[in-house]
Amino acid sequence: MVEVPPPTPRIVFRRLRPGDADLLDTLDRDEGVMQFLDWEPPSRAGQRAIVTERLRQDERWPGHGCFAAESPAGEFLGWFALTARDRPQVPDLGYRLHRRFWGQGLATEGSRALIDYAFGSIGADAVEADTMAVNQASRRVMTNCGLSYVRTFEVDFDDPLPGTEHGDVLYRITRPEWLARAH
Ligand SMILES: CC(C)(COP(=O)(O)OP(=O)(O)OC[C@H]1O[C@@H](n2cnc3c(N)ncnc32)[C@H](O)[C@@H]1OP(=O)(O)O)[C@@H](O)C(=O)NCCC(=O)NCCS
């Protein structure tokens, strides 16, 4: 089985490494990046524990995972993920990029590569993604990659971010839809 999605013209994917905690930390400490993510950045030790857990999940679900995204020159752009959750045949697509790389089509380019990989290499039946309804850039990435809006659902947080009242949105692309687009 292929271990990582193949590279795109501007993105090289690789598996996370234990030493990546600091890289992830710089991303998570940027308030702009975290605007629509209801999650307090963990301590350095916490970040290392997250990487360890992700590596453990990689062993459990070998085709899925969180992939560091680098430019062909080796600069860290951010990450893309296919998370198995409780249904490995319907992985959840996620992405987080440094702000200086936004607005250049990179999230769309990387997400398309992960979707092709999910259907072509790990046998997914569908790929899903969700985000806050007010996260327009993320929603646009989803539709640009061929995912369709499924539903809006309520989320309950102790300390909700602005916009939480509009709920979260779920998007999906099925294998037949992917085949119809790809061939
Ligand atoms: C979401 C994110 C990955 C997008 O990255 P990106 O590389 O800028 O995305 P792309 O350039 O591929 O596409 C962005 C699309 O959103 C559009 N867009 C950006 N900001 C927008 C806004 N405020 N309103 C409407 N559309 C917007 C862009 O025009 C583009 O659409 P287009 O190609 O049809 O013109 C990036 O903003 C990010 O890392 N955000 C923080 C993490 C996050 O929110 N992740 C998703 C949580 S589920």
PDBQT file of the ligand as one rigid body, heavy atoms in Angstrom, charges set to zero:
ROOT
HETATM    1  C1  LIG A 201      -8.853  26.828   5.034  1.00  0.00    +0.000 C 
HETATM    2  C2  LIG A 201      -7.444  26.964   4.472  1.00  0.00    +0.000 C 
HETATM    3  C3  LIG A 201      -6.729  25.636   4.559  1.00  0.00    +0.000 C 
HETATM    4  C4  LIG A 201      -7.540  27.429   3.009  1.00  0.00    +0.000 C 
HETATM    5  O1  LIG A 201      -6.228  27.448   2.471  1.00  0.00    +0.000 OA
HETATM    6  P1  LIG A 201      -5.893  28.148   1.055  1.00  0.00    +0.000 P 
HETATM    7  O2  LIG A 201      -4.644  27.527   0.558  1.00  0.00    +0.000 OA
HETATM    8  O3  LIG A 201      -5.951  29.616   1.186  1.00  0.00    +0.000 OA
HETATM    9  O4  LIG A 201      -7.117  27.645   0.169  1.00  0.00    +0.000 OA
HETATM   10  P2  LIG A 201      -7.257  27.769  -1.411  1.00  0.00    +0.000 P 
HETATM   11  O5  LIG A 201      -6.432  28.914  -1.892  1.00  0.00    +0.000 OA
HETATM   12  O6  LIG A 201      -7.019  26.426  -2.028  1.00  0.00    +0.000 OA
HETATM   13  O7  LIG A 201      -8.802  28.065  -1.588  1.00  0.00    +0.000 OA
HETATM   14  C5  LIG A 201      -9.443  29.015  -0.783  1.00  0.00    +0.000 C 
HETATM   15  C6  LIG A 201     -10.765  29.376  -1.420  1.00  0.00    +0.000 C 
HETATM   16  O8  LIG A 201     -11.537  30.097  -0.469  1.00  0.00    +0.000 OA
HETATM   17  C7  LIG A 201     -11.843  31.369  -0.978  1.00  0.00    +0.000 C 
HETATM   18  N1  LIG A 201     -11.884  32.247   0.169  1.00  0.00    +0.000 N 
HETATM   19  C8  LIG A 201     -10.879  32.589   0.981  1.00  0.00    +0.000 A 
HETATM   20  N2  LIG A 201     -11.325  33.394   1.969  1.00  0.00    +0.000 NA
HETATM   21  C9  LIG A 201     -12.657  33.524   1.764  1.00  0.00    +0.000 A 
HETATM   22  C10 LIG A 201     -13.692  34.226   2.430  1.00  0.00    +0.000 A 
HETATM   23  N3  LIG A 201     -13.445  34.951   3.525  1.00  0.00    +0.000 N 
HETATM   24  N4  LIG A 201     -14.956  34.145   1.935  1.00  0.00    +0.000 NA
HETATM   25  C11 LIG A 201     -15.231  33.415   0.845  1.00  0.00    +0.000 A 
HETATM   26  N5  LIG A 201     -14.284  32.721   0.167  1.00  0.00    +0.000 NA
HETATM   27  C12 LIG A 201     -13.023  32.787   0.631  1.00  0.00    +0.000 A 
HETATM   28  C13 LIG A 201     -10.772  31.674  -1.982  1.00  0.00    +0.000 C 
HETATM   29  O9  LIG A 201     -11.172  32.625  -2.920  1.00  0.00    +0.000 OA
HETATM   30  C14 LIG A 201     -10.597  30.285  -2.612  1.00  0.00    +0.000 C 
HETATM   31  O10 LIG A 201     -11.683  29.981  -3.471  1.00  0.00    +0.000 OA
HETATM   32  P3  LIG A 201     -11.543  30.045  -5.073  1.00  0.00    +0.000 P 
HETATM   33  O11 LIG A 201     -10.348  29.201  -5.417  1.00  0.00    +0.000 OA
HETATM   34  O12 LIG A 201     -12.817  29.475  -5.576  1.00  0.00    +0.000 OA
HETATM   35  O13 LIG A 201     -11.332  31.485  -5.396  1.00  0.00    +0.000 OA
HETATM   36  C15 LIG A 201      -6.600  28.007   5.255  1.00  0.00    +0.000 C 
HETATM   37  O14 LIG A 201      -7.344  29.187   5.303  1.00  0.00    +0.000 OA
HETATM   38  C16 LIG A 201      -6.287  27.552   6.669  1.00  0.00    +0.000 C 
HETATM   39  O15 LIG A 201      -5.293  26.866   6.905  1.00  0.00    +0.000 OA
HETATM   40  N6  LIG A 201      -7.132  27.983   7.638  1.00  0.00    +0.000 N 
HETATM   41  C17 LIG A 201      -6.904  27.631   9.036  1.00  0.00    +0.000 C 
HETATM   42  C18 LIG A 201      -7.251  26.203   9.360  1.00  0.00    +0.000 C 
HETATM   43  C19 LIG A 201      -8.692  25.894   9.015  1.00  0.00    +0.000 C 
HETATM   44  O16 LIG A 201      -9.605  26.685   9.186  1.00  0.00    +0.000 OA
HETATM   45  N7  LIG A 201      -8.877  24.640   8.539  1.00  0.00    +0.000 N 
HETATM   46  C20 LIG A 201     -10.173  24.133   8.187  1.00  0.00    +0.000 C 
HETATM   47  C21 LIG A 201     -10.875  23.728   9.417  1.00  0.00    +0.000 C 
HETATM   48  S1  LIG A 201     -11.946  22.390   9.098  1.00  0.00    +0.000 SA
ENDROOT
TORSDOF 0
